[in-house]
Amino acid sequence: MTLEEIHGQQPAPVGHDWMQGAGTALHELLVSAQRRGCLTAGVYESAKLMNVDPDNVAFCVLATDQEDEGDIALQIHFTLIQAFCCENDIDIVRVNDVAKLAAIVGPSEESGEPRDLHCILITNPNEEGWKDPALEKLNFFCEESRNVNDWVPTITLPE
């Protein structure tokens, strides 16, 4: 019995279309989570939330730009966040374009200042859990990526 038979789904598409679908799903998830107040942005804020209530975290996004790749402190934070997410069964992806994330998420609602978007957590808004089709697509994408030993897949956001 294959994974597809267990889940009753078709095999995951391979290539550009599948990656583009994941990028679109991430865009939809970020918009929906922000509208519902289920989005936490910032490395420090995310670490605090994961320490206090890890069971409430549904998804994690780590984002860098090319100039961030040399930031050793940020890479250490990412390593720790990735380890925590893996230990707590939280799906995690990387995005290589902070500017696109900023265009989707926008500035902080309280101060209007730009936010630290290097880490974004999507949380469950209530005890019952959150059934968002985009979140389900991304969970499936992460599961398929793990099947090919890509534990933190990189997603490209749509233009």
The 8 nearest C-alpha neighbors of each residue, nearest first, counted from 0:
[[1, 4, 2, 5, 3, 6, 7, 8],
 [2, 0, 4, 3, 5, 6, 10, 7],
 [1, 3, 5, 4, 6, 0, 7, 10],
 [2, 4, 8, 6, 1, 5, 7, 10],
 [5, 3, 7, 1, 2, 6, 0, 8],
 [4, 6, 2, 3, 7, 1, 0, 8],
 [5, 7, 3, 8, 4, 2, 9, 1],
 [8, 6, 4, 5, 3, 9, 2, 10],
 [9, 7, 3, 6, 10, 4, 5, 11],
 [8, 10, 3, 11, 7, 4, 12, 6],
 [11, 9, 3, 12, 8, 2, 13, 4],
 [10, 12, 13, 9, 143, 17, 140, 8],
 [13, 11, 17, 10, 14, 16, 9, 15],
 [12, 14, 17, 11, 15, 16, 18, 10],
 [13, 15, 16, 17, 18, 12, 19, 11],
 [14, 16, 18, 17, 19, 13, 20, 12],
 [17, 15, 19, 18, 14, 20, 12, 13],
 [16, 18, 20, 19, 12, 15, 14, 13],
 [19, 17, 21, 15, 20, 16, 22, 154],
 [18, 20, 22, 16, 21, 17, 15, 23],
 [21, 19, 17, 23, 18, 22, 16, 24],
 [20, 22, 24, 18, 19, 23, 25, 137],
 [23, 21, 156, 19, 25, 155, 20, 24],
 [22, 24, 26, 20, 25, 21, 157, 19],
 [25, 23, 133, 21, 27, 26, 22, 28],
 [26, 24, 28, 22, 23, 27, 21, 29],
 [25, 27, 23, 29, 24, 28, 22, 30],
 [28, 26, 24, 30, 25, 29, 31, 23],
 [27, 29, 25, 31, 133, 26, 30, 32],
 [30, 28, 32, 26, 31, 27, 33, 25],
 [29, 31, 27, 33, 28, 32, 34, 26],
 [30, 32, 28, 34, 33, 29, 27, 35],
 [33, 31, 37, 35, 29, 34, 38, 30],
 [32, 34, 36, 30, 38, 35, 31, 37],
 [33, 35, 31, 32, 36, 30, 37, 29],
 [36, 34, 32, 33, 37, 31, 124, 38],
 [35, 37, 33, 34, 38, 32, 124, 39],
 [38, 36, 32, 122, 35, 121, 33, 124],
 [37, 39, 121, 33, 32, 120, 36, 122],
 [40, 38, 120, 119, 45, 121, 37, 41],
 [41, 39, 119, 116, 118, 115, 38, 45],
 [42, 40, 115, 118, 44, 116, 43, 45],
 [41, 43, 118, 45, 44, 46, 117, 40],
 [42, 44, 46, 45, 41, 47, 40, 118],
 [45, 43, 47, 41, 46, 42, 48, 40],
 [46, 44, 48, 42, 47, 43, 41, 49],
 [45, 47, 49, 43, 48, 44, 50, 42],
 [48, 46, 50, 44, 45, 49, 43, 51],
 [47, 49, 45, 51, 50, 46, 52, 44],
 [50, 48, 53, 46, 52, 47, 51, 45],
 [49, 51, 47, 48, 52, 46, 53, 45],
 [50, 52, 48, 49, 47, 53, 46, 54],
 [51, 53, 49, 54, 55, 48, 50, 56],
 [54, 52, 49, 55, 56, 50, 51, 48],
 [55, 53, 52, 56, 87, 57, 49, 89],
 [54, 56, 53, 123, 122, 52, 57, 124],
 [57, 55, 122, 53, 54, 58, 121, 123],
 [56, 58, 122, 121, 123, 89, 55, 59],
 [59, 57, 121, 90, 89, 120, 56, 91],
 [60, 58, 91, 120, 119, 90, 121, 92],
 [61, 59, 119, 92, 118, 93, 91, 120],
 [62, 60, 118, 93, 117, 94, 92, 119],
 [63, 61, 117, 94, 93, 95, 97, 118],
 [64, 62, 95, 67, 97, 117, 96, 94],
 [63, 65, 67, 96, 95, 66, 97, 68],
 [64, 66, 67, 68, 63, 95, 69, 96],
 [65, 67, 64, 68, 69, 70, 63, 95],
 [68, 66, 70, 64, 69, 65, 63, 73],
 [67, 69, 66, 65, 70, 63, 64, 74],
 [70, 68, 67, 71, 66, 65, 74, 73],
 [71, 69, 67, 73, 68, 72, 74, 66],
 [70, 72, 74, 73, 69, 75, 68, 67],
 [73, 71, 75, 74, 70, 76, 77, 69],
 [72, 74, 76, 75, 70, 71, 77, 67],
 [73, 75, 77, 71, 76, 72, 78, 70],
 [76, 74, 78, 72, 77, 73, 71, 79],
 [75, 77, 73, 79, 74, 78, 80, 72],
 [78, 76, 74, 80, 75, 79, 81, 73],
 [77, 79, 75, 81, 76, 80, 74, 82],
 [78, 80, 82, 76, 77, 81, 83, 75],
 [81, 79, 77, 83, 82, 78, 84, 76],
 [82, 80, 84, 78, 83, 79, 77, 85],
 [83, 81, 79, 85, 80, 84, 86, 78],
 [82, 84, 80, 86, 81, 85, 87, 79],
 [83, 85, 89, 81, 87, 86, 82, 88],
 [86, 84, 82, 88, 87, 83, 89, 81],
 [85, 87, 83, 84, 88, 82, 89, 81],
 [86, 88, 84, 85, 89, 83, 53, 54],
 [89, 87, 85, 86, 84, 90, 83, 57],
 [88, 90, 84, 87, 58, 85, 57, 91],
 [91, 89, 58, 59, 88, 141, 138, 84],
 [90, 92, 59, 60, 151, 58, 89, 84],
 [93, 91, 60, 151, 152, 153, 61, 59],
 [92, 94, 153, 61, 62, 60, 154, 152],
 [93, 95, 62, 154, 153, 96, 61, 155],
 [96, 94, 63, 64, 62, 97, 93, 155],
 [95, 97, 64, 98, 99, 94, 63, 62],
 [96, 98, 100, 99, 62, 63, 64, 101],
 [97, 99, 101, 100, 96, 102, 64, 103],
 [100, 98, 102, 101, 97, 96, 103, 156],
 [101, 99, 97, 103, 102, 98, 104, 96],
 [100, 102, 105, 98, 104, 99, 103, 97],
 [101, 103, 99, 100, 105, 104, 98, 97],
 [104, 102, 100, 101, 105, 99, 30, 26],
 [103, 105, 101, 102, 100, 106, 29, 30],
 [106, 104, 101, 102, 103, 107, 113, 100],
 [107, 105, 113, 111, 112, 114, 108, 104],
 [106, 108, 111, 109, 112, 110, 114, 113],
 [107, 109, 111, 110, 106, 112, 105, 113],
 [110, 108, 107, 111, 112, 106, 114, 113],
 [111, 109, 112, 107, 108, 106, 113, 114],
 [110, 112, 107, 106, 108, 109, 113, 105],
 [113, 111, 110, 106, 107, 114, 108, 109],
 [114, 112, 106, 107, 111, 115, 105, 101],
 [115, 113, 106, 116, 107, 112, 41, 40],
 [114, 116, 41, 117, 40, 113, 42, 118],
 [115, 117, 118, 41, 40, 114, 119, 97],
 [116, 118, 62, 61, 115, 41, 63, 42],
 [119, 117, 61, 42, 41, 116, 60, 40],
 [120, 118, 40, 60, 39, 59, 116, 41],
 [121, 119, 59, 39, 38, 58, 122, 45],
 [120, 122, 38, 58, 57, 37, 56, 59],
 [123, 121, 56, 37, 57, 55, 124, 120],
 [122, 124, 55, 128, 129, 125, 57, 56],
 [125, 123, 37, 122, 129, 128, 126, 35],
 [126, 124, 127, 123, 128, 129, 55, 122],
 [125, 127, 128, 124, 123, 55, 129, 54],
 [128, 126, 125, 129, 123, 124, 130, 55],
 [129, 127, 123, 126, 125, 130, 124, 55],
 [128, 130, 123, 131, 124, 127, 125, 57],
 [129, 131, 132, 128, 134, 135, 133, 123],
 [130, 132, 134, 133, 129, 135, 28, 31],
 [133, 131, 135, 134, 136, 130, 24, 28],
 [132, 134, 24, 136, 135, 131, 28, 137],
 [135, 133, 137, 131, 136, 132, 138, 28],
 [134, 136, 138, 132, 133, 137, 139, 131],
 [137, 135, 133, 139, 134, 138, 140, 132],
 [136, 138, 140, 134, 139, 135, 141, 21],
 [137, 139, 135, 141, 140, 136, 134, 142],
 [138, 140, 142, 136, 137, 141, 143, 135],
 [141, 139, 137, 143, 138, 142, 144, 136],
 [142, 140, 144, 138, 139, 143, 137, 145],
 [141, 143, 139, 145, 144, 140, 138, 146],
 [142, 144, 146, 140, 145, 141, 139, 147],
 [145, 143, 141, 149, 146, 147, 142, 140],
 [144, 146, 148, 149, 150, 142, 147, 143],
 [147, 145, 143, 144, 148, 142, 149, 150],
 [146, 148, 145, 144, 149, 143, 150, 142],
 [149, 147, 145, 146, 150, 144, 151, 143],
 [150, 148, 145, 144, 147, 151, 152, 146],
 [151, 149, 145, 148, 152, 144, 141, 91],
 [150, 152, 92, 149, 91, 93, 153, 141],
 [153, 151, 92, 149, 93, 150, 154, 144],
 [152, 154, 93, 94, 92, 151, 155, 95],
 [155, 153, 94, 22, 93, 156, 152, 18],
 [154, 156, 22, 94, 157, 153, 19, 18],
 [155, 157, 22, 154, 23, 158, 26, 99],
 [158, 156, 22, 23, 155, 19, 26, 99],
 [157, 156, 99, 155, 23, 22, 26, 102]]
